[in-house]
Amino acid sequence: MLLFVKSEFLKKIIDGSKTIEIRCGSRYRGISVGDRLSLNGSTIRYAKNVRRFETLTKMIAGIDVKLIGFSSKAEARRVLRTLYPKTGPQLWVAIGLTEDCPKARRERL
């Protein structure tokens, strides 16, 4: 799956300081462990784990925001609300990233 990531976040993914990619919307519901993700068409990562949340509040409470590139929960909320301004219930997907294809996926290939 091709995902477009802002350059500031892609740099953090490449240097290893951002190990979770956040997506909002039902189109990301089908992402599964082992899926190959092409970030901006230039960087390949695999879904190491996937967690789904009903609200932004639950997601921010359920993950370490430093792993998504933010220094605080307040910063994460502010930036994510700027990127995804829709209010109300939405599907939030937290995708743990890895450079290596997870074993479970490799065995299915």
Biopython code that builds the backbone (N, CA, C, O; Angstrom):
import numpy as np
from Bio.PDB.StructureBuilder import StructureBuilder

atoms = [
    (1, "MET", "N", (0.854, -1.181, 0.000)),
    (1, "MET", "CA", (0.000, 0.000, 0.000)),
    (1, "MET", "C", (0.893, 1.235, 0.000)),
    (1, "MET", "O", (1.872, 1.313, 0.742)),
    (2, "LEU", "N", (0.543, 2.180, -0.833)),
    (2, "LEU", "CA", (1.269, 3.440, -0.909)),
    (2, "LEU", "C", (0.679, 4.419, 0.099)),
    (2, "LEU", "O", (-0.522, 4.691, 0.089)),
    (3, "LEU", "N", (1.539, 4.942, 0.969)),
    (3, "LEU", "CA", (1.132, 5.951, 1.941)),
    (3, "LEU", "C", (1.970, 7.204, 1.715)),
    (3, "LEU", "O", (3.187, 7.121, 1.551)),
    (4, "PHE", "N", (1.330, 8.343, 1.706)),
    (4, "PHE", "CA", (2.066, 9.596, 1.607)),
    (4, "PHE", "C", (2.264, 10.151, 3.009)),
    (4, "PHE", "O", (1.318, 10.275, 3.786)),
    (5, "VAL", "N", (3.511, 10.482, 3.314)),
    (5, "VAL", "CA", (3.909, 10.926, 4.650)),
    (5, "VAL", "C", (4.606, 12.274, 4.500)),
    (5, "VAL", "O", (5.438, 12.450, 3.610)),
    (6, "LYS", "N", (4.272, 13.213, 5.356)),
    (6, "LYS", "CA", (4.947, 14.513, 5.328)),
    (6, "LYS", "C", (6.447, 14.297, 5.528)),
    (6, "LYS", "O", (6.860, 13.427, 6.295)),
    (7, "SER", "N", (7.252, 15.092, 4.833)),
    (7, "SER", "CA", (8.707, 14.886, 4.833)),
    (7, "SER", "C", (9.307, 14.921, 6.242)),
    (7, "SER", "O", (10.240, 14.174, 6.536)),
    (8, "GLU", "N", (8.781, 15.777, 7.105)),
    (8, "GLU", "CA", (9.315, 15.837, 8.469)),
    (8, "GLU", "C", (9.102, 14.517, 9.213)),
    (8, "GLU", "O", (9.943, 14.116, 10.016)),
    (9, "PHE", "N", (7.988, 13.847, 8.950)),
    (9, "PHE", "CA", (7.718, 12.556, 9.593)),
    (9, "PHE", "C", (8.492, 11.432, 8.919)),
    (9, "PHE", "O", (8.948, 10.505, 9.589)),
    (10, "LEU", "N", (8.645, 11.505, 7.593)),
    (10, "LEU", "CA", (9.412, 10.480, 6.889)),
    (10, "LEU", "C", (10.861, 10.461, 7.372)),
    (10, "LEU", "O", (11.445, 9.391, 7.541)),
    (11, "LYS", "N", (11.438, 11.632, 7.594)),
    (11, "LYS", "CA", (12.810, 11.700, 8.119)),
    (11, "LYS", "C", (12.914, 10.979, 9.462)),
    (11, "LYS", "O", (13.889, 10.273, 9.719)),
    (12, "LYS", "N", (11.906, 11.162, 10.315)),
    (12, "LYS", "CA", (11.913, 10.508, 11.624)),
    (12, "LYS", "C", (11.735, 8.992, 11.486)),
    (12, "LYS", "O", (12.308, 8.227, 12.262)),
    (13, "ILE", "N", (10.951, 8.562, 10.509)),
    (13, "ILE", "CA", (10.787, 7.124, 10.265)),
    (13, "ILE", "C", (12.121, 6.538, 9.812)),
    (13, "ILE", "O", (12.543, 5.491, 10.302)),
    (14, "ILE", "N", (12.779, 7.212, 8.881)),
    (14, "ILE", "CA", (14.054, 6.723, 8.354)),
    (14, "ILE", "C", (15.120, 6.679, 9.436)),
    (14, "ILE", "O", (15.900, 5.728, 9.486)),
    (15, "ASP", "N", (15.174, 7.695, 10.311)),
    (15, "ASP", "CA", (16.210, 7.683, 11.363)),
    (15, "ASP", "C", (15.825, 6.816, 12.561)),
    (15, "ASP", "O", (16.620, 6.649, 13.486)),
    (16, "GLY", "N", (14.601, 6.262, 12.549)),
    (16, "GLY", "CA", (14.183, 5.330, 13.591)),
    (16, "GLY", "C", (13.532, 5.954, 14.809)),
    (16, "GLY", "O", (13.164, 5.238, 15.741)),
    (17, "SER", "N", (13.379, 7.271, 14.825)),
    (17, "SER", "CA", (12.766, 7.907, 16.002)),
    (17, "SER", "C", (11.237, 7.876, 15.949)),
    (17, "SER", "O", (10.579, 8.123, 16.960)),
    (18, "LYS", "N", (10.675, 7.579, 14.794)),
    (18, "LYS", "CA", (9.218, 7.434, 14.640)),
    (18, "LYS", "C", (8.967, 6.015, 14.155)),
    (18, "LYS", "O", (9.279, 5.676, 13.014)),
    (19, "THR", "N", (8.407, 5.201, 15.016)),
    (19, "THR", "CA", (8.221, 3.789, 14.668)),
    (19, "THR", "C", (6.741, 3.417, 14.519)),
    (19, "THR", "O", (6.406, 2.260, 14.264)),
    (20, "ILE", "N", (5.873, 4.399, 14.679)),
    (20, "ILE", "CA", (4.437, 4.170, 14.496)),
    (20, "ILE", "C", (3.905, 5.224, 13.541)),
    (20, "ILE", "O", (4.145, 6.418, 13.721)),
    (21, "GLU", "N", (3.185, 4.777, 12.532)),
    (21, "GLU", "CA", (2.526, 5.687, 11.590)),
    (21, "GLU", "C", (1.036, 5.700, 11.916)),
    (21, "GLU", "O", (0.427, 4.650, 12.122)),
    (22, "ILE", "N", (0.461, 6.883, 11.959)),
    (22, "ILE", "CA", (-0.954, 7.048, 12.279)),
    (22, "ILE", "C", (-1.725, 7.345, 11.007)),
    (22, "ILE", "O", (-1.288, 8.136, 10.171)),
    (23, "ARG", "N", (-2.862, 6.711, 10.873)),
    (23, "ARG", "CA", (-3.777, 6.957, 9.771)),
    (23, "ARG", "C", (-5.179, 7.082, 10.336)),
    (23, "ARG", "O", (-5.517, 6.461, 11.344)),
    (24, "CYS", "N", (-5.988, 7.892, 9.676)),
    (24, "CYS", "CA", (-7.359, 8.093, 10.111)),
    (24, "CYS", "C", (-8.294, 7.852, 8.936)),
    (24, "CYS", "O", (-8.097, 8.397, 7.850)),
    (25, "GLY", "N", (-9.307, 7.036, 9.161)),
    (25, "GLY", "CA", (-10.299, 6.786, 8.132)),
    (25, "GLY", "C", (-10.494, 5.308, 7.866)),
    (25, "GLY", "O", (-9.596, 4.494, 8.079)),
    (26, "SER", "N", (-11.667, 4.983, 7.403)),
    (26, "SER", "CA", (-12.023, 3.578, 7.198)),
    (26, "SER", "C", (-11.224, 2.921, 6.080)),
    (26, "SER", "O", (-11.145, 1.693, 6.032)),
    (27, "ARG", "N", (-10.628, 3.702, 5.176)),
    (27, "ARG", "CA", (-9.857, 3.087, 4.095)),
    (27, "ARG", "C", (-8.618, 2.357, 4.607)),
    (27, "ARG", "O", (-8.023, 1.568, 3.873)),
    (28, "TYR", "N", (-8.221, 2.609, 5.859)),
    (28, "TYR", "CA", (-7.045, 1.953, 6.440)),
    (28, "TYR", "C", (-7.426, 0.759, 7.316)),
    (28, "TYR", "O", (-6.560, 0.132, 7.926)),
    (29, "ARG", "N", (-8.702, 0.451, 7.374)),
    (29, "ARG", "CA", (-9.204, -0.648, 8.201)),
    (29, "ARG", "C", (-8.547, -1.979, 7.856)),
    (29, "ARG", "O", (-8.333, -2.807, 8.741)),
    (30, "GLY", "N", (-8.224, -2.197, 6.587)),
    (30, "GLY", "CA", (-7.708, -3.484, 6.134)),
    (30, "GLY", "C", (-6.212, -3.688, 6.304)),
    (30, "GLY", "O", (-5.710, -4.762, 5.972)),
    (31, "ILE", "N", (-5.487, -2.710, 6.805)),
    (31, "ILE", "CA", (-4.043, -2.893, 6.992)),
    (31, "ILE", "C", (-3.825, -3.963, 8.046)),
    (31, "ILE", "O", (-4.429, -3.934, 9.118)),
    (32, "SER", "N", (-2.943, -4.916, 7.721)),
    (32, "SER", "CA", (-2.693, -6.057, 8.607)),
    (32, "SER", "C", (-1.205, -6.228, 8.848)),
    (32, "SER", "O", (-0.377, -5.701, 8.105)),
    (33, "VAL", "N", (-0.877, -6.968, 9.892)),
    (33, "VAL", "CA", (0.520, -7.300, 10.191)),
    (33, "VAL", "C", (1.137, -7.957, 8.968)),
    (33, "VAL", "O", (0.550, -8.853, 8.361)),
    (34, "GLY", "N", (2.331, -7.497, 8.617)),
    (34, "GLY", "CA", (3.052, -8.047, 7.483)),
    (34, "GLY", "C", (2.836, -7.307, 6.186)),
    (34, "GLY", "O", (3.551, -7.555, 5.215)),
    (35, "ASP", "N", (1.865, -6.398, 6.137)),
    (35, "ASP", "CA", (1.628, -5.657, 4.895)),
    (35, "ASP", "C", (2.840, -4.804, 4.548)),
    (35, "ASP", "O", (3.474, -4.207, 5.418)),
    (36, "ARG", "N", (3.143, -4.764, 3.263)),
    (36, "ARG", "CA", (4.242, -3.950, 2.743)),
    (36, "ARG", "C", (3.701, -2.542, 2.511)),
    (36, "ARG", "O", (2.689, -2.360, 1.835)),
    (37, "LEU", "N", (4.385, -1.554, 3.076)),
    (37, "LEU", "CA", (3.963, -0.165, 2.962)),
    (37, "LEU", "C", (5.045, 0.628, 2.241)),
    (37, "LEU", "O", (6.202, 0.643, 2.660)),
    (38, "SER", "N", (4.664, 1.273, 1.174)),
    (38, "SER", "CA", (5.579, 2.135, 0.437)),
    (38, "SER", "C", (5.308, 3.562, 0.891)),
    (38, "SER", "O", (4.232, 4.108, 0.645)),
    (39, "LEU", "N", (6.279, 4.155, 1.547)),
    (39, "LEU", "CA", (6.115, 5.517, 2.060)),
    (39, "LEU", "C", (6.651, 6.495, 1.030)),
    (39, "LEU", "O", (7.848, 6.516, 0.744)),
    (40, "ASN", "N", (5.771, 7.293, 0.483)),
    (40, "ASN", "CA", (6.091, 8.275, -0.552)),
    (40, "ASN", "C", (6.719, 7.635, -1.790)),
    (40, "ASN", "O", (7.353, 8.323, -2.590)),
    (41, "GLY", "N", (6.545, 6.329, -1.949)),
    (41, "GLY", "CA", (7.079, 5.635, -3.112)),
    (41, "GLY", "C", (8.571, 5.399, -3.065)),
    (41, "GLY", "O", (9.151, 4.900, -4.029)),
    (42, "SER", "N", (9.208, 5.755, -1.947)),
    (42, "SER", "CA", (10.668, 5.652, -1.892)),
    (42, "SER", "C", (11.204, 4.845, -0.720)),
    (42, "SER", "O", (12.341, 4.376, -0.766)),
    (43, "THR", "N", (10.423, 4.678, 0.310)),
    (43, "THR", "CA", (10.869, 3.994, 1.520)),
    (43, "THR", "C", (9.911, 2.854, 1.817)),
    (43, "THR", "O", (8.698, 3.057, 1.880)),
    (44, "ILE", "N", (10.451, 1.653, 2.001)),
    (44, "ILE", "CA", (9.622, 0.486, 2.275)),
    (44, "ILE", "C", (9.691, 0.150, 3.762)),
    (44, "ILE", "O", (10.768, 0.080, 4.355)),
    (45, "ARG", "N", (8.531, -0.052, 4.336)),
    (45, "ARG", "CA", (8.416, -0.552, 5.702)),
    (45, "ARG", "C", (7.311, -1.602, 5.694)),
    (45, "ARG", "O", (6.528, -1.694, 4.749)),
    (46, "TYR", "N", (7.264, -2.390, 6.761)),
    (46, "TYR", "CA", (6.231, -3.413, 6.914)),
    (46, "TYR", "C", (5.463, -3.138, 8.191)),
    (46, "TYR", "O", (6.004, -2.573, 9.142)),
    (47, "ALA", "N", (4.202, -3.537, 8.210)),
    (47, "ALA", "CA", (3.370, -3.384, 9.404)),
    (47, "ALA", "C", (3.763, -4.479, 10.397)),
    (47, "ALA", "O", (3.511, -5.663, 10.171)),
    (48, "LYS", "N", (4.377, -4.063, 11.487)),
    (48, "LYS", "CA", (4.796, -4.997, 12.537)),
    (48, "LYS", "C", (3.631, -5.323, 13.458)),
    (48, "LYS", "O", (3.477, -6.461, 13.903)),
    (49, "ASN", "N", (2.824, -4.329, 13.736)),
    (49, "ASN", "CA", (1.595, -4.514, 14.503)),
    (49, "ASN", "C", (0.627, -3.415, 14.103)),
    (49, "ASN", "O", (1.029, -2.364, 13.605)),
    (50, "VAL", "N", (-0.642, -3.671, 14.326)),
    (50, "VAL", "CA", (-1.679, -2.709, 13.944)),
    (50, "VAL", "C", (-2.696, -2.639, 15.074)),
    (50, "VAL", "O", (-3.218, -3.657, 15.528)),
    (51, "ARG", "N", (-2.963, -1.419, 15.514)),
    (51, "ARG", "CA", (-3.995, -1.207, 16.533)),
    (51, "ARG", "C", (-5.014, -0.214, 16.004)),
    (51, "ARG", "O", (-4.664, 0.760, 15.338)),
    (52, "ARG", "N", (-6.267, -0.468, 16.305)),
    (52, "ARG", "CA", (-7.354, 0.393, 15.841)),
    (52, "ARG", "C", (-8.054, 1.029, 17.043)),
    (52, "ARG", "O", (-8.254, 0.388, 18.075)),
    (53, "PHE", "N", (-8.419, 2.293, 16.887)),
    (53, "PHE", "CA", (-9.062, 3.047, 17.964)),
    (53, "PHE", "C", (-10.281, 3.768, 17.415)),
    (53, "PHE", "O", (-10.296, 4.185, 16.257)),
    (54, "GLU", "N", (-11.297, 3.912, 18.245)),
    (54, "GLU", "CA", (-12.543, 4.572, 17.838)),
    (54, "GLU", "C", (-12.443, 6.088, 17.846)),
    (54, "GLU", "O", (-13.174, 6.760, 17.118)),
    (55, "THR", "N", (-11.548, 6.635, 18.661)),
    (55, "THR", "CA", (-11.421, 8.086, 18.756)),
    (55, "THR", "C", (-9.955, 8.481, 18.894)),
    (55, "THR", "O", (-9.106, 7.676, 19.277)),
    (56, "LEU", "N", (-9.687, 9.733, 18.572)),
    (56, "LEU", "CA", (-8.338, 10.271, 18.740)),
    (56, "LEU", "C", (-7.931, 10.220, 20.208)),
    (56, "LEU", "O", (-6.790, 9.882, 20.522)),
    (57, "THR", "N", (-8.842, 10.548, 21.099)),
    (57, "THR", "CA", (-8.550, 10.538, 22.532)),
    (57, "THR", "C", (-8.106, 9.149, 22.991)),
    (57, "THR", "O", (-7.124, 9.022, 23.723)),
    (58, "LYS", "N", (-8.820, 8.114, 22.567)),
    (58, "LYS", "CA", (-8.449, 6.745, 22.950)),
    (58, "LYS", "C", (-7.103, 6.350, 22.361)),
    (58, "LYS", "O", (-6.313, 5.665, 23.011)),
    (59, "MET", "N", (-6.842, 6.780, 21.132)),
    (59, "MET", "CA", (-5.567, 6.438, 20.521)),
    (59, "MET", "C", (-4.406, 7.092, 21.267)),
    (59, "MET", "O", (-3.413, 6.439, 21.588)),
    (60, "ILE", "N", (-4.543, 8.375, 21.534)),
    (60, "ILE", "CA", (-3.462, 9.089, 22.234)),
    (60, "ILE", "C", (-3.238, 8.495, 23.620)),
    (60, "ILE", "O", (-2.101, 8.433, 24.088)),
    (61, "ALA", "N", (-4.308, 8.059, 24.281)),
    (61, "ALA", "CA", (-4.163, 7.434, 25.599)),
    (61, "ALA", "C", (-3.537, 6.040, 25.498)),
    (61, "ALA", "O", (-2.926, 5.563, 26.455)),
    (62, "GLY", "N", (-3.687, 5.387, 24.341)),
    (62, "GLY", "CA", (-3.262, 3.995, 24.209)),
    (62, "GLY", "C", (-1.883, 3.761, 23.642)),
    (62, "GLY", "O", (-1.421, 2.621, 23.597)),
    (63, "ILE", "N", (-1.206, 4.826, 23.204)),
    (63, "ILE", "CA", (0.138, 4.638, 22.645)),
    (63, "ILE", "C", (1.106, 5.667, 23.211)),
    (63, "ILE", "O", (0.692, 6.689, 23.759)),
    (64, "ASP", "N", (2.380, 5.392, 23.075)),
    (64, "ASP", "CA", (3.432, 6.327, 23.486)),
    (64, "ASP", "C", (3.600, 7.334, 22.346)),
    (64, "ASP", "O", (4.080, 6.970, 21.272)),
    (65, "VAL", "N", (3.216, 8.581, 22.562)),
    (65, "VAL", "CA", (3.236, 9.580, 21.491)),
    (65, "VAL", "C", (4.643, 9.875, 20.984)),
    (65, "VAL", "O", (4.800, 10.385, 19.875)),
    (66, "LYS", "N", (5.650, 9.569, 21.760)),
    (66, "LYS", "CA", (7.028, 9.764, 21.280)),
    (66, "LYS", "C", (7.319, 8.847, 20.094)),
    (66, "LYS", "O", (8.131, 9.182, 19.232)),
    (67, "LEU", "N", (6.654, 7.688, 20.052)),
    (67, "LEU", "CA", (6.864, 6.740, 18.956)),
    (67, "LEU", "C", (6.176, 7.169, 17.669)),
    (67, "LEU", "O", (6.411, 6.582, 16.613)),
    (68, "ILE", "N", (5.318, 8.200, 17.752)),
    (68, "ILE", "CA", (4.697, 8.739, 16.542)),
    (68, "ILE", "C", (5.274, 10.115, 16.202)),
    (68, "ILE", "O", (4.753, 10.824, 15.342)),
    (69, "GLY", "N", (6.352, 10.477, 16.886)),
    (69, "GLY", "CA", (7.082, 11.686, 16.524)),
    (69, "GLY", "C", (6.734, 12.947, 17.281)),
    (69, "GLY", "O", (7.099, 14.041, 16.852)),
    (70, "PHE", "N", (6.027, 12.818, 18.415)),
    (70, "PHE", "CA", (5.640, 13.999, 19.183)),
    (70, "PHE", "C", (6.243, 13.962, 20.580)),
    (70, "PHE", "O", (6.552, 12.896, 21.112)),
    (71, "SER", "N", (6.405, 15.140, 21.159)),
    (71, "SER", "CA", (7.012, 15.214, 22.485)),
    (71, "SER", "C", (5.983, 15.159, 23.612)),
    (71, "SER", "O", (6.336, 14.919, 24.766)),
    (72, "SER", "N", (4.709, 15.381, 23.279)),
    (72, "SER", "CA", (3.670, 15.355, 24.311)),
    (72, "SER", "C", (2.337, 14.954, 23.704)),
    (72, "SER", "O", (2.148, 15.015, 22.489)),
    (73, "LYS", "N", (1.413, 14.542, 24.568)),
    (73, "LYS", "CA", (0.061, 14.194, 24.119)),
    (73, "LYS", "C", (-0.644, 15.427, 23.555)),
    (73, "LYS", "O", (-1.398, 15.324, 22.587)),
    (74, "ALA", "N", (-0.399, 16.594, 24.159)),
    (74, "ALA", "CA", (-1.019, 17.835, 23.678)),
    (74, "ALA", "C", (-0.542, 18.166, 22.266)),
    (74, "ALA", "O", (-1.337, 18.560, 21.413)),
    (75, "GLU", "N", (0.754, 18.005, 22.024)),
    (75, "GLU", "CA", (1.282, 18.259, 20.684)),
    (75, "GLU", "C", (0.691, 17.269, 19.678)),
    (75, "GLU", "O", (0.308, 17.656, 18.575)),
    (76, "ALA", "N", (0.620, 16.004, 20.059)),
    (76, "ALA", "CA", (0.057, 14.981, 19.170)),
    (76, "ALA", "C", (-1.377, 15.327, 18.806)),
    (76, "ALA", "O", (-1.756, 15.265, 17.637)),
    (77, "ARG", "N", (-2.171, 15.687, 19.797)),
    (77, "ARG", "CA", (-3.580, 16.029, 19.555)),
    (77, "ARG", "C", (-3.686, 17.232, 18.614)),
    (77, "ARG", "O", (-4.471, 17.213, 17.666)),
    (78, "ARG", "N", (-2.904, 18.265, 18.873)),
    (78, "ARG", "CA", (-2.958, 19.488, 18.065)),
    (78, "ARG", "C", (-2.583, 19.210, 16.604)),
    (78, "ARG", "O", (-3.292, 19.628, 15.689)),
    (79, "VAL", "N", (-1.479, 18.510, 16.392)),
    (79, "VAL", "CA", (-1.016, 18.244, 15.026)),
    (79, "VAL", "C", (-1.959, 17.289, 14.302)),
    (79, "VAL", "O", (-2.294, 17.517, 13.140)),
    (80, "LEU", "N", (-2.386, 16.232, 14.968)),
    (80, "LEU", "CA", (-3.277, 15.270, 14.322)),
    (80, "LEU", "C", (-4.629, 15.893, 13.995)),
    (80, "LEU", "O", (-5.230, 15.553, 12.976)),
    (81, "ARG", "N", (-5.113, 16.788, 14.830)),
    (81, "ARG", "CA", (-6.371, 17.484, 14.538)),
    (81, "ARG", "C", (-6.196, 18.431, 13.350)),
    (81, "ARG", "O", (-7.151, 18.672, 12.611)),
    (82, "THR", "N", (-4.997, 18.966, 13.158)),
    (82, "THR", "CA", (-4.728, 19.802, 11.986)),
    (82, "THR", "C", (-4.717, 18.943, 10.723)),
    (82, "THR", "O", (-5.253, 19.340, 9.689)),
    (83, "LEU", "N", (-4.102, 17.764, 10.817)),
    (83, "LEU", "CA", (-4.020, 16.864, 9.660)),
    (83, "LEU", "C", (-5.360, 16.216, 9.344)),
    (83, "LEU", "O", (-5.693, 15.999, 8.179)),
    (84, "TYR", "N", (-6.130, 15.907, 10.390)),
    (84, "TYR", "CA", (-7.420, 15.225, 10.248)),
    (84, "TYR", "C", (-8.483, 16.020, 11.001)),
    (84, "TYR", "O", (-8.823, 15.664, 12.129)),
    (85, "PRO", "N", (-9.020, 17.099, 10.400)),
    (85, "PRO", "CA", (-9.903, 18.014, 11.135)),
    (85, "PRO", "C", (-11.321, 17.530, 11.403)),
    (85, "PRO", "O", (-12.030, 18.153, 12.194)),
    (86, "LYS", "N", (-11.757, 16.452, 10.780)),
    (86, "LYS", "CA", (-13.135, 15.989, 10.983)),
    (86, "LYS", "C", (-13.386, 15.686, 12.461)),
    (86, "LYS", "O", (-12.534, 15.106, 13.134)),
    (87, "THR", "N", (-14.536, 16.071, 12.951)),
    (87, "THR", "CA", (-14.889, 15.781, 14.332)),
    (87, "THR", "C", (-15.807, 14.567, 14.382)),
    (87, "THR", "O", (-16.303, 14.109, 13.353)),
    (88, "GLY", "N", (-16.024, 14.061, 15.565)),
    (88, "GLY", "CA", (-16.889, 12.899, 15.735)),
    (88, "GLY", "C", (-16.111, 11.606, 15.648)),
    (88, "GLY", "O", (-14.894, 11.619, 15.458)),
    (89, "PRO", "N", (-16.805, 10.490, 15.786)),
    (89, "PRO", "CA", (-16.138, 9.190, 15.768)),
    (89, "PRO", "C", (-15.479, 8.910, 14.413)),
    (89, "PRO", "O", (-16.084, 9.107, 13.359)),
    (90, "GLN", "N", (-14.259, 8.460, 14.465)),
    (90, "GLN", "CA", (-13.512, 8.088, 13.279)),
    (90, "GLN", "C", (-12.643, 6.896, 13.639)),
    (90, "GLN", "O", (-12.301, 6.700, 14.806)),
    (91, "LEU", "N", (-12.290, 6.112, 12.655)),
    (91, "LEU", "CA", (-11.352, 5.019, 12.876)),
    (91, "LEU", "C", (-9.933, 5.572, 12.823)),
    (91, "LEU", "O", (-9.533, 6.195, 11.840)),
    (92, "TRP", "N", (-9.182, 5.337, 13.890)),
    (92, "TRP", "CA", (-7.769, 5.724, 13.951)),
    (92, "TRP", "C", (-6.956, 4.440, 13.952)),
    (92, "TRP", "O", (-7.236, 3.520, 14.721)),
    (93, "VAL", "N", (-5.951, 4.380, 13.091)),
    (93, "VAL", "CA", (-5.132, 3.188, 12.960)),
    (93, "VAL", "C", (-3.685, 3.547, 13.286)),
    (93, "VAL", "O", (-3.109, 4.452, 12.683)),
    (94, "ALA", "N", (-3.105, 2.829, 14.244)),
    (94, "ALA", "CA", (-1.698, 2.999, 14.624)),
    (94, "ALA", "C", (-0.939, 1.797, 14.073)),
    (94, "ALA", "O", (-1.188, 0.660, 14.472)),
    (95, "ILE", "N", (-0.011, 2.057, 13.150)),
    (95, "ILE", "CA", (0.716, 0.994, 12.466)),
    (95, "ILE", "C", (2.159, 0.992, 12.957)),
    (95, "ILE", "O", (2.911, 1.931, 12.698)),
    (96, "GLY", "N", (2.540, -0.067, 13.666)),
    (96, "GLY", "CA", (3.935, -0.234, 14.069)),
    (96, "GLY", "C", (4.750, -0.588, 12.848)),
    (96, "GLY", "O", (4.390, -1.504, 12.108)),
    (97, "LEU", "N", (5.854, 0.127, 12.620)),
    (97, "LEU", "CA", (6.649, -0.059, 11.413)),
    (97, "LEU", "C", (7.939, -0.823, 11.686)),
    (97, "LEU", "O", (8.543, -0.695, 12.751)),
    (98, "THR", "N", (8.346, -1.616, 10.706)),
    (98, "THR", "CA", (9.623, -2.309, 10.771)),
    (98, "THR", "C", (10.219, -2.373, 9.369)),
    (98, "THR", "O", (9.489, -2.375, 8.378)),
    (99, "GLU", "N", (11.542, -2.424, 9.290)),
    (99, "GLU", "CA", (12.209, -2.557, 7.996)),
    (99, "GLU", "C", (12.175, -3.990, 7.501)),
    (99, "GLU", "O", (12.287, -4.237, 6.300)),
    (100, "ASP", "N", (12.023, -4.925, 8.407)),
    (100, "ASP", "CA", (12.051, -6.341, 8.059)),
    (100, "ASP", "C", (10.637, -6.875, 7.892)),
    (100, "ASP", "O", (9.723, -6.502, 8.628)),
    (101, "CYS", "N", (10.477, -7.743, 6.926)),
    (101, "CYS", "CA", (9.185, -8.379, 6.718)),
    (101, "CYS", "C", (8.905, -9.316, 7.888)),
    (101, "CYS", "O", (9.677, -10.246, 8.123)),
    (102, "PRO", "N", (7.816, -9.092, 8.629)),
    (102, "PRO", "CA", (7.504, -9.970, 9.765)),
    (102, "PRO", "C", (7.376, -11.427, 9.338)),
    (102, "PRO", "O", (6.894, -11.727, 8.246)),
    (103, "LYS", "N", (7.806, -12.311, 10.198)),
    (103, "LYS", "CA", (7.837, -13.746, 9.901)),
    (103, "LYS", "C", (6.480, -14.278, 9.453)),
    (103, "LYS", "O", (6.411, -15.056, 8.502)),
    (104, "ALA", "N", (5.411, -13.877, 10.111)),
    (104, "ALA", "CA", (4.087, -14.378, 9.760)),
    (104, "ALA", "C", (3.753, -14.076, 8.305)),
    (104, "ALA", "O", (3.155, -14.904, 7.617)),
    (105, "ARG", "N", (4.134, -12.904, 7.841)),
    (105, "ARG", "CA", (3.856, -12.510, 6.457)),
    (105, "ARG", "C", (4.774, -13.258, 5.501)),
    (105, "ARG", "O", (4.324, -13.708, 4.447)),
    (106, "ARG", "N", (6.053, -13.402, 5.845)),
    (106, "ARG", "CA", (7.015, -14.078, 4.972)),
    (106, "ARG", "C", (6.558, -15.497, 4.678)),
    (106, "ARG", "O", (6.714, -15.979, 3.556)),
    (107, "GLU", "N", (6.002, -16.164, 5.665)),
    (107, "GLU", "CA", (5.584, -17.543, 5.479)),
    (107, "GLU", "C", (4.405, -17.643, 4.523)),
    (107, "GLU", "O", (4.207, -18.688, 3.902)),
    (108, "ARG", "N", (3.617, -16.579, 4.391)),
    (108, "ARG", "CA", (2.455, -16.618, 3.500)),
    (108, "ARG", "C", (2.846, -16.267, 2.083)),
    (108, "ARG", "O", (2.088, -16.573, 1.162)),
    (109, "LEU", "N", (3.992, -15.638, 1.856)),
    (109, "LEU", "CA", (4.374, -15.191, 0.507)),
    (109, "LEU", "C", (4.702, -16.332, -0.410)),
    (109, "LEU", "O", (5.039, -16.112, -1.573)),
]
sb = StructureBuilder()
sb.init_structure("model")
sb.init_model(0)
sb.init_chain("A")
sb.init_seg("    ")
for serial, (resi, resn, name, xyz) in enumerate(atoms, 1):
    if name == "N":
        sb.init_residue(resn, " ", resi, " ")
    sb.init_atom(name, np.array(xyz, "f"), 0.0, 1.0, " ", f" {name:<3s}", serial, name[0])
structure = sb.get_structure()
